[in-house]
Amino acid sequence: MDRAPGLSVRLKLTLSYAGFLMVASALLLAAVWVFLLRYVPDGTNTPGMFGPSRSDLERAFVPKAAAGLAFLLVFGLVGGWMLAGRMLAPLTRITHATRLATNGSLSHRIDLEGRKDEFRELADAFDTMLAKLEAQVAEQQRFAANASHELRTPLAITQTLLDVARNDPDGDTRELVDRLHHVNTRAIDLTEALLLLSRADRRSFIREAVDLSLMAEEATETLLPLAEERGVTIETSGDITPTIGSDTLLLQLTTNLVHNAIVHNLPDQGTVWVTTGVHERTAVLSVENTGRALSPQLISTLVEPFQRGGNRTRSEHTGVGLGLAIVKSITEAHGGTLTLAPRPSGGLRVDVRLPAVPPRAG
């Protein structure tokens, strides 16, 4: 049930200003009466006294005091109303921006000028929030569009293959089934990657002690057959690297990095280096690979969803374009940072930095 509208903040401040002014004036008049008029003798019973008596002063003072209080009341109301409006003007702008954001317009900014006070801090914080919301909404819209495009491709291929089979029921179905199986597997991989990315973005996972060196060993053993198939050598090194996080997500992060380093490498002569260690209370996982030279402009796009880099060809193991995007999301969900840099001799170096577990006292 809606509540009845109450007094506005501006009216409350106006009444407060006027009331405070009236109370102060009344106290001042009371002080004049107490400390001055009460000591003036009443001339009616004082023989030989010349000059105004207390009664004369009261008759002259009271009307003037009442008129002064009435003037101060009007002055307090008008002045308080104007002063309250000036003080609350920043709130009006903030309210307007809030209504625009509620209606879906996130590009509007308050840009409150003036000195650094509480209203300015509130407006700046609100502008920062709007900027982050606008960036997140734009990223989600771009991600949804890319995901729809990627999902549409295997579905369209499946539809085409089924139409071919329906129009040629006596044809060879073995090749058709193999192609359908490959397309369906790719669609399932994409769906699972999207779910994993969503889970990492929500940051709803159980945190426990994890050793990144063990994650690197497990990921390397899992992907060793793929590396041997493509003629890529994997070298692992490093010390125990403890951190806090999700065992499943951090294993997925490491696996994605090693898989990406294997697939996008030199054929039959490539190398992947996986190292772990603790540096200045930071757990570091580094994955490097050989390959062609990469420009900084290209590297800046590799963590975007569905980006596979320029001149990269699709194959059975190229993935769905979410590998490094998932790595970035998992890293940020664990309070870490992800750094990509080109190697001088060609290839890519990826560093994942996570908060290390502090050493136990003892």
N, C-alpha and C positions, 0 to 999 in steps of 0.2 A: 504494500500500500504506500502511495506517494505521501510524503510529508508536506505539510503546508510550508510555503516559502517564508523564511525568517528575515530578520534584518540583514542588510548587506554589510560587508566588512567596512566599506567606506562610511556608511551611516553610523556604525558602531564607533569607529574612530572619531567621527565628527562629534558625536554625543560625549565621548570620553574627553576630547579636547575641551569642549565647551563646559562640561561638568567640572573638570579640573580647574579651569579658569574661574568659574563661579565660586568654587570652594576657596580658592586662593584669595579671591577678592573679598569674600565674606570674612575670612580670617583676618585680612588686613583691616577691614572696617571694625571688626571686633577688637582688634588690638588698639586701634585709635580710640575707641570708646573706653576700653579698660584703662589704658595708660595715659589718656589725656582728659577726656570729658568728665570722667568720674572725679577728677580732682578740682574741677571748676565748681566753686560754691554756688549754691542756689541763691540768687539775688533777692528773692522775695522776702527772706527773713534776715537779710544782712543789712543793717542800717548804715548809711553813709557810704555804700558801695556804688561806684559809678562804673559803667561798662556792661557788656552782655553777660547775662546770667546763664546758668546751665540750661534753663528752659529755652532761652533765646537761641542758644547754640543748637539744642536738639531740634527746635523748629526749623532752623536753617540747614542743619546737617542731614537730617533724615530724608527729606525729599531729594536732595542732591545725591545722597548715597543710593537711594532707590533708582534714580535716573541713571546713575553710573553703573549699577548692577544690570539694569535693563540693556544699556548700551554694550556692556561687556558680554552679555548673553548673546546678543545679535552678532557682535564681532566674533565671539568664539564659534558660533555656529557657521557663519559664512567663512571665516578664516580656516576653521577646522575642516570644512567641506573641501575647500580648495587645496589645503595642505594634504589631506588624506588622498585626494585624487592624484596629486603629484607623486605622493609616495607609492601609491598602488599602481601607477601607470605601467611599470615593468611586469606586474602580475597580469595585467590585461593582455599584454603582448604574449606572455607565456601561455595564457589560456587560449588565445587565438591560435597559436602554433599547435597546441595540444588538440584542438578541435580539427585542425587541418590534418594532423597525423592520424586522428581517429577515422577520418574520412578517406584515408589511404594516400594522402599527399605527404611523402617523407622528404621531399626536396626542399621544403621551406625551412629557413633558419631564422632565429630570433635576432642574432647579431646585436646584442644589447651593448650600447656604448656607455661611456661614463667611467667613474672610478670603480675600483675593485671592491665591491661590497657584497652582502649576502645575496641580493637580487642578481647581481652580475655573475656570481658563482653558480647560482641556480640556473640562470639562462645558459651559461657556457656548458654546464653539465648536461642540460637538456639538448643543446645543439650537438654535443658529442654523442649522446645516445641516439639522436635522429640519424646522424651520419653512419653509425654502426648498423642501425636497423636498415637503412637504405642499402648499404653494401651487402648485408646478409640476404635481404629480399632479392636483390639483383642477382646474387650468386645462386640462390635457390631457384629462381626462375630460369637462369641459364643452365643450371644443372638438370632441372626437369625437362627442359627442351632437348638437351643433349641425350638424356636418358631415353626419352621418347623416340628420338631418332635412332639410337643404337638398338633399342628393342624392336623398332619397326622393321629394321633390316632383316634379322633372322626370321621374323614372322612372314615377311613378304616372300623370302626365299622358300620357306616351307609351303606357303600357299601356291607358289609357282610349280614346285616339284609335285605337289598333290594334283594340280591341274593336269600336268603332263601324264601322271600315272592314270588319271581318270580318262583322259583322251586316248591313251594307248594301253589298254588293260593287258595286252598280250606281250608287252615289252619286257626287257630284263629289269627285274625289280631289285636285284642285289645292289647294283650301283646306286639306285634310288634310295634304298634303305640306308646305305652307308652315308650318303650325303645328308639325308634327313637326321641321322644320328649325330653327325658332326654339327649341323646347324642347331639341333636341340641342345646338345651339350654346351655350345657356346651361349645359347640363351639362358641356360641354367647357371652357367658361370657368371654371366652378367648380373642375373638376379641375386645370386648369393653375394656378389661384390657390392651391389647396391645396399643390401641388407646389412652387410658388415660395415659399410661406410656410415649408414644411418646409426648403427649401434655405437660406433666410435664418436659420432657427433653428439649423441645424447649423453655420453660419458657415464652411462649407467652400468658399471661393472665393479666387480669385487677387486680390491687392491690387496696384493700380497707381495712378499719378498720374491724377487726374480733375479736370476743371474744372466746377464746378456751374453756372456761367453758360452753358456750352455745353449742359449737360443741360437747362437751362430753355428755351433756344432750340429745341432739338430737340423737346422735349415740346410746346411751344407750337405749332410748325409742324405736328406730327402731329395735334393736336387742334383746329386752327383750323377745319376744316370743321364739326366738331360744334358749336363755339362760334357760328359763323355761322348754322347751322341753328336754334339756340336763341336767337339774337339777343343773344348775350353778347359783350362786348368784352374782349379780353385785352391787358394792358399789361405789358411786361417792362422791367426796368431793373437796373442793378448793374454791378459790376466783375468782373474775373477772380477766381474763388473756388476756389483749388486745395485739394484734399484727397487722401487716400489711401483707395482702396477698389475695389469691383467696378464697372466701367463699366456692366455690364448691370443690376445690382441698383439702382444709384443712378439710372439712367435710368428704371427701373420705379418707383422711389420718386417721382421728379419727375412722371412721367406720371400716377401715381395721384392725387397731390395736385392737379394741374391738372384732371384729369378730374372729380374730386370737386367741385372749386370750380365747374366749368361746370355740372354736372348739378344740383347743389343750389344754385340761384341764382334770381334774379328772372327771370321769362320776358320776353324781348324788350327788357329794359332793364338787364340785369345786367352787372357788371364783375368782372374777375379781375385782381389785381395780383400779379405774380411778380417778386421782387427777390432779388438775391444780393449777398454782400459778406463781408469778413473783419473781425471785430471781436475784438480782444484774443486773437489766435491761435486764433480759432474761425471756421470756415467756416459761414456762415448762409444758409439757403435759406428764404425766407418766401413764403407763398401766402395771399392774402386774397381774399375774395369778398363781394359784396353778398348780401342775403337777409333772411329773417325773423329776428327776435330769438331767440337761443338761450340757454337757462338753463345755469348752471354744472353742474347735475345731469345734464342731457342731454349736455353736452360730455364729461363724465367717462366716459360709456359709449360714445362714438363709436369709440374705438380697440379695443373688444372685437370679436372675430370675429362676423360676421353681424349687426352692429348698423348700422341705416341711419337711425337718428334717428326721433324721433316725428313722426307725420303726414307721413312721406315716402312717396310713392306709387311703385310699381314702374312702370318703363317700359322701353323698349328699351335705354336707356343707364344704368339705375340700377346695374348691376353685380350682384355676388353678395354684397355685404356684407363683403368682405375687404380693401377698398382701404386704409383707415387702419390696419387690423391688420397688413397687409403693410408699410406705411410704418413703423409702430412697430418691427416685427421687424427690418427692414433697418437702421433707425437704431441700434438697440441692438447689432446685429451689427457695426456700424462704430464702436462706442464713443461714440456720440453720444446726444443727448437730443431728445425730441419734446415740444413744448409747444403746446397748443390753448387759445385764448382767444376769447371772443365779442367782436365789434366793437360799439362803442356804438350805431352806427346800424343794426345788423343784419348778420348774416353771421358768418363765422368767419375767424380768423387762425391759421395753422399755421406754427410755426417749427421748422426742423430745424437742429440745431447739431452739427457734426462737427469733429474735430480738423483744423486747417489745416496745410498743408505749411509748415514753417519756411522763412524766406527763405534763399537760398543766400548764402554768404559770398563776397565778391569785390568 
